Amino acid sequence: MTDLADTLTAAAFWVAVLRIATPLLLGTLGVLLCERAGVLNLGIEGIMVAGAFTGWLAVYHGAPLWGGMAVAALAGAAFGLLHAGLTVGLALSQHVSGLGITMLATALSYFGYRVSFPKVDTPPTVTPFAPMDWLPVPVLDALTPPTLLALLLVPLLGWLLYRTPLGLAVRMVGENPQAAEGQGVPVAAVRTGAIVAGSALMGVAGAFLTLSAFNAFFFNMVNGRGWICVALVVFASWRPGKALLGALLFAFFDALQLRLQQAGDAALPYQLYLMLPYVLSILALVLVARKAAYPQALMKPYRKGDR
């Protein structure tokens, strides 16, 4: 019990929690923005892979770190635009389009890596973001600037969605696109913009892994984080503040299982520790999801003039 208390009160533990939560938070905010506009984006897993690869490759070839983040955002936005063209423009299945984007983005990233480094066995490295030791705030001073960016995006997105005409338009097209059209809101344009912006955030989430959490790109590094983000949006009831809570909750369990593996009984299989954050997060999701008020037009294609 004493060891557990020491773990939970150690600054290093909370640094790990925030570091693990950062890509989840960025990805969750991206999915939330898409779904608030009424479009499910299951392309997040592949978009995160593409963001991780393109951002890292740009920095490897001399771009600054924030330039790499921008490249990752552009890569995510490009795949988001493709997804919007298929689901908004052509009104195709959002599930099929999203899964196709995931496979396409992942395959292109792996192919690009093989073409760029055909004879390399060990992934080349870059110099990642340095901790913000200049920031006089405990815990945060041991983290990198993208984590601060992710935290600041939470109130920013909340303000955008609930305090601006643009946010009202996004929520309207996600709840009742017919009514939105009747008020002169360009439904297709708003949905497309939300998907592109949300996908850009997903690309930045992937770039965090290669430019902050690690310093190289390797296969399977996203490791299902995109699917976790999709679930966290439901846990968050499509609200940015709760998205932060959900990301921190999952990261807490994940960081805890790592500490338990390091100090636990060797007789216990390590798979049990790996299961811990997923099992506990599923339990939390089940308890919360029953009361979640999802956007009424989510996953429903819309054509101008439909009633």
C-alpha positions in Angstrom: 0.0 0.0 0.0 2.9 2.3 0.9 4.5 1.7 -2.5 1.3 2.5 -4.3 0.9 5.7 -2.3 4.4 6.7 -3.1 3.8 6.0 -6.8 0.6 8.1 -6.9 2.2 11.0 -5.2 5.4 11.1 -7.3 5.7 13.9 -9.8 7.3 11.5 -12.3 4.1 9.4 -12.3 1.9 12.4 -13.2 4.4 13.5 -15.8 4.0 10.0 -17.4 0.2 10.3 -17.2 0.2 13.7 -19.1 2.7 12.4 -21.6 0.5 9.3 -22.3 -2.7 11.4 -22.4 -1.4 14.0 -24.9 -1.8 12.0 -28.2 -5.1 10.6 -26.9 -6.4 14.1 -26.1 -5.4 15.5 -29.5 -7.0 12.6 -31.3 -10.1 12.7 -29.2 -10.6 16.4 -29.9 -10.2 15.7 -33.6 -12.8 12.9 -33.5 -15.1 15.1 -31.4 -15.0 17.9 -33.9 -15.8 15.6 -36.8 -18.7 13.9 -34.9 -20.1 17.2 -33.7 -20.6 18.0 -37.3 -22.4 14.6 -37.9 -19.6 12.6 -39.5 -17.9 9.5 -38.0 -14.2 9.4 -38.8 -12.7 5.9 -38.4 -9.7 7.0 -40.4 -8.1 8.3 -37.2 -5.8 5.3 -36.8 -4.3 5.7 -40.2 -4.2 9.5 -40.1 -2.2 9.3 -36.8 0.2 6.9 -38.6 0.5 9.4 -41.5 1.0 12.3 -39.1 3.7 10.4 -37.2 5.6 9.6 -40.4 5.3 12.8 -42.3 6.1 15.0 -39.4 9.1 13.0 -38.4 10.3 12.8 -42.1 10.0 16.5 -42.5 12.1 17.1 -39.3 14.6 14.4 -40.4 15.1 16.4 -43.7 15.8 19.7 -41.8 12.4 21.2 -41.0 12.0 22.7 -37.5 10.0 20.7 -35.0 6.9 22.9 -35.2 7.3 22.7 -39.0 7.1 19.0 -38.7 3.9 19.4 -36.6 2.5 21.6 -39.4 3.4 19.0 -42.0 1.6 16.3 -40.0 -1.4 18.6 -39.7 -1.4 19.1 -43.4 -1.2 15.3 -44.0 -4.1 14.8 -41.7 -6.1 17.5 -43.3 -5.5 15.9 -46.8 -6.9 12.6 -45.6 -9.7 14.4 -43.9 -10.5 16.2 -47.2 -10.6 12.8 -48.9 -12.9 11.4 -46.2 -15.2 14.5 -46.6 -15.4 14.1 -50.3 -16.5 10.5 -49.9 -18.9 10.9 -47.0 -20.2 14.5 -47.5 -19.9 15.0 -51.2 -20.8 11.5 -52.4 -22.8 10.5 -49.2 -21.0 7.1 -49.0 -20.8 5.0 -45.9 -18.9 6.7 -43.2 -17.8 3.4 -41.7 -16.4 2.0 -44.9 -14.7 5.3 -45.9 -13.1 5.7 -42.5 -11.7 2.2 -42.5 -10.5 2.7 -46.1 -8.7 5.9 -45.1 -7.0 4.0 -42.2 -5.7 1.3 -44.5 -4.7 3.7 -47.2 -2.9 6.1 -44.8 -1.1 3.3 -43.0 0.0 1.6 -46.2 1.2 4.8 -47.8 3.2 5.7 -44.6 4.9 2.3 -44.4 5.6 2.3 -48.1 7.0 5.8 -47.8 9.3 4.7 -45.0 10.6 1.7 -47.0 11.2 3.8 -50.1 12.9 6.6 -48.0 15.1 4.1 -46.0 15.5 0.9 -48.1 18.7 -0.3 -46.4 18.1 0.8 -42.8 17.5 -1.7 -40.1 17.4 0.7 -37.2 15.0 3.7 -37.6 16.9 7.0 -37.9 16.4 9.5 -35.1 15.7 13.2 -34.8 16.1 15.6 -31.9 12.7 15.8 -30.3 11.0 18.6 -28.3 12.8 19.4 -25.1 11.0 19.7 -21.8 9.6 23.1 -20.8 12.1 23.6 -17.9 11.6 27.3 -18.3 8.0 27.0 -17.1 7.7 27.6 -13.4 4.9 25.0 -13.0 5.5 21.7 -11.3 5.0 18.6 -13.5 4.4 20.7 -16.6 8.0 21.9 -16.6 9.0 18.3 -17.3 6.7 18.0 -20.3 7.1 19.2 -23.9 5.3 22.1 -25.6 2.9 19.9 -27.6 1.4 18.8 -24.3 0.7 22.4 -23.3 -0.8 22.9 -26.7 -3.1 20.0 -26.2 -4.2 21.3 -22.8 -4.9 24.7 -24.2 -6.9 23.3 -27.1 -9.5 22.0 -24.6 -10.9 25.4 -23.5 -10.3 26.8 -27.0 -12.4 24.1 -28.7 -15.1 24.5 -25.9 -15.2 28.2 -26.6 -15.4 27.7 -30.3 -18.2 25.1 -30.1 -20.4 26.9 -27.5 -19.6 30.6 -27.7 -19.2 31.4 -31.4 -21.6 31.4 -34.5 -19.2 28.9 -36.2 -19.5 26.5 -33.3 -23.3 26.8 -33.4 -23.3 26.0 -37.1 -21.1 22.9 -36.5 -23.5 21.7 -33.8 -26.6 22.5 -35.9 -25.4 20.4 -38.9 -24.6 17.6 -36.5 -28.0 17.7 -34.9 -30.4 18.8 -37.6 -28.9 19.6 -41.0 -32.3 20.3 -42.5 -33.0 23.0 -40.0 -29.4 24.3 -40.5 -30.0 24.5 -44.2 -33.2 26.4 -43.6 -31.3 29.0 -41.7 -28.9 29.5 -44.5 -26.0 27.4 -43.1 -24.0 25.6 -45.9 -24.2 22.1 -44.4 -21.6 20.5 -46.8 -19.1 23.3 -46.3 -19.4 23.2 -42.5 -19.1 19.4 -42.3 -16.1 19.4 -44.7 -14.4 22.1 -42.7 -15.0 20.2 -39.4 -13.6 17.0 -40.9 -10.5 18.6 -42.3 -9.8 20.5 -39.0 -10.5 17.4 -36.9 -8.2 15.3 -39.1 -5.5 17.9 -38.9 -5.6 17.4 -35.1 -5.4 13.7 -35.6 -2.2 14.2 -37.7 -0.7 16.3 -34.9 -1.6 13.6 -32.4 0.5 11.1 -34.5 3.4 13.6 -34.8 3.5 13.9 -31.0 4.6 10.2 -30.9 7.6 10.7 -33.2 8.6 14.3 -32.3 8.0 14.3 -28.5 7.3 11.0 -26.9 9.9 9.2 -29.1 12.5 10.4 -31.6 12.0 8.0 -34.5 9.2 6.4 -36.6 8.6 2.7 -36.4 5.8 0.4 -37.5 2.8 -0.1 -35.2 3.8 2.8 -33.0 0.2 4.2 -32.9 -0.8 0.8 -31.6 -4.6 1.3 -31.4 -4.6 4.8 -29.9 -6.9 6.0 -32.7 -9.6 3.4 -31.7 -9.2 4.5 -28.1 -9.9 8.1 -29.1 -13.2 7.0 -30.8 -14.3 5.4 -27.6 -13.2 8.3 -25.5 -15.5 10.7 -27.4 -18.5 8.6 -26.3 -17.1 8.7 -22.7 -16.8 12.5 -23.0 -20.4 12.9 -24.3 -19.0 14.9 -27.1 -17.7 17.7 -24.8 -14.1 18.9 -24.8 -13.8 19.1 -21.0 -14.9 15.6 -20.5 -12.5 14.5 -23.3 -9.6 15.8 -21.2 -11.0 13.8 -18.3 -11.3 10.6 -20.3 -7.8 10.9 -21.8 -6.3 11.5 -18.3 -8.3 8.5 -16.9 -7.0 6.1 -19.5 -3.5 7.5 -19.2 -3.7 7.1 -15.5 -4.5 3.4 -15.7 -1.8 2.9 -18.4 0.9 4.6 -16.4 -0.2 2.7 -13.3 0.0 -0.7 -15.1 3.6 0.2 -16.1 4.5 0.9 -12.5 2.8 -2.3 -11.4 4.8 -4.3 -13.9 8.0 -2.8 -12.7 7.2 -3.6 -9.0 4.7 -6.4 -9.3 4.8 -10.1 -8.5 6.7 -12.0 -11.3 4.2 -14.8 -11.0 1.5 -12.7 -12.6 1.6 -12.7 -16.4 2.4 -9.3 -17.8 -0.6 -9.5 -20.1 -2.8 -9.0 -17.0 -1.1 -5.6 -16.4 -1.5 -4.7 -20.1 -5.2 -5.4 -19.8 -5.8 -3.2 -16.8 -6.2 0.2 -18.5 -8.5 -1.3 -21.2 -10.7 -3.2 -18.7 -11.1 -0.3 -16.3 -11.7 2.2 -19.2 -14.4 -0.1 -20.7 -16.0 -0.3 -17.3 -16.0 3.5 -17.1 -17.3 3.8 -20.7 -20.2 1.4 -20.0 -21.2 3.4 -16.9 -21.1 6.8 -18.7 -22.2 5.9 -22.3 -25.8 5.0 -21.3 -26.5 8.7 -20.5 -24.5 10.1 -23.5 -26.4 12.4 -25.7 -24.9 11.8 -29.2 -25.4 14.2 -32.1 -28.7 13.2 -33.7 -27.5 13.4 -37.3 -24.3 11.4 -36.6 -23.5 8.9 -39.4 -26.6 10.1 -41.4 -25.6 11.3 -44.9 -27.3 14.5 -46.0 -27.9 15.9 -49.5 -29.0 19.5 -50.0 -32.7 19.8 -50.3 -33.5 16.5 -48.5 -36.4 16.7 -46.0 
